[in-house]
Amino acid sequence: MTQLVLFAIDIGAVALLVFGLYFPRHRRRDLVVAYLGVNVGVLAVASALSASNVGAGLGLGLALFGVLSIIRLRSTELDQHEVAYYFSALALGILGALSTTSIWLSAGLMALIVTVMFLGDHPRLLKHYRHQIMVLDSAVTDQVALVAHLEQLLGARVHAATIQRLDLVNETTIVDVRYSLAGRRSAPTATGTPASAGAGR
């Protein structure tokens, strides 16, 4: 009976995680299926292993290895917050399958995961900070001039600008920029270390 209650709590927690947090904020339908599948799959496998003679540690290790392989060999790029949702769904499934002496402990840990994701991925948290890869139509070798140019283009304060590729032949610069929209510096200063010509990411 306790196990069935944990299953129900897990289903409710992952539904809240996916349909209450992730999808309303990011609107990516394909990952909704992925998160639900990971959670229910891990829940089923871990539950079956806990009821058999196979070591639960071995089974959970294989499950973690499988999920990590999926994330590593993915065909489409995932952002870091989407990877965090993967691991949250995975952790919820494990907590729902493990038999503990207190059902409240498992339920509390599930609530903690959902709460941390609610706060950590909240749109108002560090909302002025941005990160993007920019391609400039000029080859900029001077770091101070690069930061000043980026701040002029973005109308923002650049905190870090790391050159990913510098093409002196085609006159292009690919740069990883981290900036905030809260305000600009009065005078640009050098950040990051320029990469050598032709260096990839």
ABEGO torsion letter per residue (X at the ends): XAAAAAAAAAAAAAAAAAAAAAAAAAGBAAAAAAAAAAAAAAAAAAAAAAABABBAAAAAAAAAAAAAAAAAABABBBBAAAAAAAAAAAAAAAAAABBBABAAAAAAAAAAAAAAAAAAABAABGAABBBBBBBBABBBABAAAAAAAAAAAAGBBBABBBBABBBAAAGBBBBBBBBBAAEBBABBBBBEBBBBBGBBX
